[in-house]
Amino acid sequence: MIARTDSRPTRWAALSVLVTSGVLLSACSAGGDGSSSSGGGQARSGGTLTFAVGSDAGCVDPQQVGSNDTIYSLRQIVDSLTDQDPKTGKIVPWLAKSWDISTDATTFTFHLRSGVTFSDGSALTAQVVKDNFDAVPKLGALGTLAQGYLSGVDSTTVVDPLTVRVTFKQPNAQFLQATATHSLGIESSASVQKSPQDKCSQGVVGSGSFVLKDYVQNQSITLARRTGYAWGSALWTKKGEAYLDKLVFKVVPEAGVRTGSLQSGQVDAISGVGRSNESALKSGGQVDLQQRANPGVVFNLGLNNSRPALKDVRVRQAISYAVDRQQIVDTVFPTGTEPATSILAHTTPDYSDLGAELTLDASKAKSLLDSAGWKTGGDGIRVKDGKKLSLTVSWFPNAATNQPSLELIQQQLKAVGIGVVLKQLPVTQFAPTLQSGDFDVVWGNVTRADPDILRSSFSTRLANFYQLSTGPLDTALSEQAATADTAKRKQLVVQAQELLVRNAYVVPVVELQTQLGVSKKVHRLDFDASSRIQLHDTWIG
């Protein structure tokens, strides 16, 4: 039995409902739908949108980039097989005009649109899609997201020039949504043949509505409108080419400078608007603040469970009880941000509210440390066997909230006797740091509108960034990806969240809420389902 796109099985409908319930409760902006509210006037073509972002990932290959500031630009140069509606969670056509899914969710057959070309003139074919999916496992350290989406693949087969079939060794409930992500954006055959390192430094050729024209690391990414573009997502309102002639993404690390640049009209939009800059941007009346909560893994203290002190569950739990999440939210993050109530954000399908277990309880934290043999030293930092309980937290300047959040956490942990040293690393070192395992604690989050992000992040059978030991968590994560039963999958995802939180393998802290500052002359700058941006329909006037 085969399920067609126009009558997908209940499991996909249920996924849409789950995503919808979260997104509609959390998405907010002046327009109420996560897009720019300044919608007056007739849309017109032309102009340059200048967007100031806080960081540069040091790579211009969408399949290898996980940092939002860089995804904002690179998302515009590649199309995906499918797209995901940010309001309903429904998967809709893009490069694939339709698809078939076997009832056991092991086989996915995509029927491609005809007439699609890459910016080098080459055509989109089933062979190109196969070449992309065959190459993903070879991406290396920076391609872990894409690799996770294709883990367990048995074969990718060219059925005919415009039909490609992807078969997995076992049911793979997450794959259809994965085909809507930038990580599985389709690149030209010439790009696929490049080494991952060359793709990072030189960029790739996509079929998207914009083309990469120039990249200066840590300075800017410049894109130009793709002439003749005619195969956009089913979600887009404008058919054919994008409105804007040019997109310029400038790297401006200082939040205050980004704010000033937007106020003065030097740029048209900025990323990473924090609480301290909100009032300044609102006061002039020329800027809209657009907000949307990111689905996926929340900002967390990613603990290296192989470190001697962190092998003890009591120490890990003490860290969790010592963190005052509400104080961090109220002090640092944009208005409307919520403290973590699970390892997943509440906008993620199959999220489970574990907020009662993620509360501040300094007394309990101290008691756990006492029972683990850590005694308070003369300087207030606990000691055991002559060694201080001191942890180095590695962090990366890809969000303005990172440093102030960690400085608060540093104070909160010191109050129970845990020393914290903050270590800033370049954004380009995020993936290599996780891959190396040479860290005590890493501060970060991962965005994805599917709960399988837990498997990508925490399974010992995949990257195992946090050096967990094999156990029940692995079973839950593997089985949720392998079941086609939505009720069973939800039960397993809930179980995985409970195991992560109760064992404090990592410490959830705060949900990421993306907040952008957008000039009122910019129209239809829209969030996608992952709270990144889509600029095909955007215009200036």
Secondary structure, 3 states (H helix, E strand, C coil): CEEEHHHCCHHHHHHHHHHHHHHHHHCEECCCCCCCCCCCCCCCCCCEEEEEECCCCCCCCHHHCCCHHHHHHHCCCCECCEEECCCCCCEEECCEEEEEEECCCCEEEEEECCCCECCCCCECCHHHHHHHHHHHHHCCHHHHHHHHHCCCEEEEEEEECCEEEEEECCCCCCHHHHCCCHHHCEECHHHHCCCHHHHHHHCCCECCCEEEEEEECCCEEEEEECCCCCCCCCCCCCCCCCCCCEEEEEECCCHHHHHHHHHHCCCCEECCCCHHHHHHHHHCCCEEEEEEECCEEEEEEEECCCCCHHHCHHHHHHHHHHCCHHHHHHHHCCCCCCECCCCECCCCCCCCCCHHHCCCCHHHHHHHHHHCCCEECCCCCEEECCEECEEEEEECCCCCCHHHHHHHHHHHHHCCCCEEEEEECCHHHHHHHHHHCCCCEEEEEEECCCCCHHHHHHCCCCCCCCCCCCCHHHHHHHHHHHCCCHHHHHHHHHHHHHHHHHCCCCEEEECCEEEEEEECCEECCEECCCCCEECCCCEEC
